[in-house]
Amino acid sequence: MVRVIILGGGFGGVRTALDLGKKIGKTAEIALIDRNNYHLFTPSLYEVASVCDIAEDPFSVALKKTISVPFADIFEGKNINFVQAEVDNVNLASQVLKTKGGHELCYDYLVIALGSQASDFNTPGVKEYAYQFKTIDDALMIHRKTDELLDSLAAGQRQAPLTFLICGAGFTGVELAAEIACRVRRAARRRKIKGRPLRIYLFEAAPRILPYVSDKEREIISNRLTKLGVAIMSGSAIESVGDSFVKLKNGQTVSGDMVVWTAGVKPSESLKSINGLELTSGGKISVGEHLHLAKFKNVFAVGDSIEFIDHKTQKPIPAVAYLAIDHGKIAARNIINSIRGEELKIHRPSYEYWVTPVGGKYSLAHLGRGITISGFWGWIARELVDLRYLKSILPLGKALSIFAREYLMFRRGNM
């Protein structure tokens, strides 16, 4: 019986497992390994960081449940084994994997879906002073710190406006800045804080934010951010970070109450534990058009950890969830085709459809062919995208339950 092991339970890993389980689950042994027992729905991390007016919960159980989907629910009734473990090392030549618990697993096909982690680009002070924004614990820390700042402002212990310094104006930084702006405004009204409660600086080293979107879409997003009180600092490369300031390479220093780092990610450090894996200068896995390694045709890689050059643009594709899902589909299809001796499918990345929230009940939806919807109807599109994804990995009842819980927790109070 063919043995397939998938390392990592992010968007790409879960999609690979589900597609394989559906097509060859009865004739193959399929296992997904992850250090956590849940799949994290990262597109809603910004909601956790900015949610307000929730019941006291010292362990944040309710918040965690809104975006953490247990693998037990995803793989229930499927021909997929979930193994909660950390990988100690993998030998690609001998096709053997060892966990830190001492277990040894052999495979015929391996899918590397280990994702990414926050990168500080060796910028002084980031590790010591900035709040990271990559995991659920990071989001919870930002949420708690924002609460502390609002409490001190309401008590007169701090002067308005609060100043947030968000470093990195990709989709993550844009979404977080917009939602924090809405959240603080709502909280300030409820706490009867007078005057301007908040100022947000959004720093970007490049000449413009969001290089993958059109000029028209960038203008819509920029106007929305400006309306929310977010100052976009394009062309502002950061030299260093302190506990209450950001120093730019042009010599300017901007002071603030909180520094959040959303400037980028790098491949998982776990890739270093894979013997025989050749990485690019940026630490990523170089894959060809079929998403397998050049030297190991039985090893596929998907998601944030890969470097895949789009033949249309001749540039590396961005690390975003919807592309990781596509990777998972291609990897699963090609493993099946390889087992059957059929021709492998080529990955042709598409950027036709994406949605980004920009604070409250406002999103921008790119629907392809030059069609863009912004505002409330863009937000509706975002809700439907989230529900569609949950339905793709869960039974309908459980998908609706999580969606409803998320709506009641995050969306009901949105502006």
Residue, then its C-alpha position, 0 to 999 in steps of 0.5 A: m500500500v502506498r504511504v503518503i506523509i504530509l508535513g504541516g496542516g495549513f491551507g496547502g497541507v489540509r487541501t492535499a490531505l483531503d483531496l488524497g483521502k477522497k480519491i485514494g484513501k481506501t488504497a493508500e495510507i495517508a498521514l498529516i503531521d502537525r505540532n498543533n491539533y488544530h488548523l488555524f484560519t489565519p485570514s481572521l487573525y486580525e479579528v482576534a487582535s482587534v475584537c472588542d466588547i467580549a466577555e471576560d475569558p482569562f484563557s481566551v478559549a472562545l476567541k481561539k475557537t473562532i479561528s482554530v478548527p480541530f483536525a479531528d473535525i476536519f478528518e472525521g470519517k475520512n481515510i486520513n490519519f492525523v499525527q500530532a508531533e514535531v518532526d526531528n529530521v527527515n532523510l529524503a534519500s532513505q524516505v524516513l521521517k523521525t519525530k521528536g517523540g522517537h517515532e520513525l515513519c517511512y513514506d513513498y510520497l512526501v508533501i512539505a507544507l510547513g508554512s512560514q514564520a515571522s521575519d524581522f530581516n535582522t532589523p535591530g530591536v524587532k525581537e525585543y520590542a515589537y509585537q509580532f503578528k503571525t500566530i494566534d498567541d501573537a494576535l491575543m497579545i496585541h488584543r490585550k495590549t490594546d485593551e491596556l492602552l484603552d484602559s489607561l487612556a480612559a483613566g486619564q493615565r495616558q494622553a490621547p491620541l494613542t499611537f500605533l506604529i505598524c511596520g509592513a503594508g502588505f495585506t496583513g498590515v493593511e487589514l490589521a491597521a484598518e481593523i484596529a482603527c475601527r476597534v479603537r473608535r468603537a471602544a473610545r465611544r463606549r468608554k466616553i473618551k473625548g477627542r481624537p482617540l487614535r493615530i496609526y502610522l503604516f510603514e512600507a519600505a517600497p514606493r507603494i503598498l500592495p504591489y500585486v494589486s492594480d492602481k485603481e484597487r490600491e487607490i480605493i484601499s488607500n482612500r479607505l485607510t486615510k478615512l480611518g485615520v491611517a497615515i500611509m508611510s510609503g518609501s519608509a524603510i525601517e532602520s531600527v525599532g525601540d519600545s516606543f519608537v520606529k527609526l527610519k533609514n532617512g533619519q526620522t524617528v516616529s514615536g508611539d505607544m505600540v509597535v507591531w511588526t507585519a513586514g514579512v515572513k520567511p520559510s519555517e526553520s523546520l526545513k533545516s531538519i530535512n536532510g537532502l533538501e536544497l534551499t534557495s538563497g532566501g531559504k525557500i524550496s525551489v520547485g518546478e511546474h509540477l511542484h515536486l523537487a528536481k532531485f526527488k520526484n516523490v517529494f512535493a512542496v506547497g504553500d509559503s515555503i516554496e519559491f515558484i516562478d510564475h511563467k507569465t510574470q517571471k516573478p515568484i508568486p506571493a505567499v497567500a492562502y488561496l494560492a496555497i490551496d491551489h498548490g494542495k490540489i495540484a500536489a494531490r493530483n500529481i501524486i495520484n497521477s504518479i501512482r497511476g503512471e499518468e502525466l503530471k499536471i502543471h501548476r498555473p497560478s491564478y490571481e483572478y479572485w481575492v478579497t481583502p477586508v479594510g476595517g469593519k463591514y468594508s472589503l475590497a473584492h477582486l472578481g477578475r476581468g477588471i471587476t472590483i466590488s468595494g464597501f459593504w458588498g465587498w464585505i458580503a463577498r468576504e463572508l461568502v468566501d470564508l463560509r465557502y472555505l469552511k464548507s470545503i474542509l468541514p461537514l455543512g453543520k460544523a462549517l455553519s456552526i463555526f461561521a455563526r460563532e465567528y460572526l457573533m464574536f467579530r462581525r456583529g459590532n463592526m462599523 
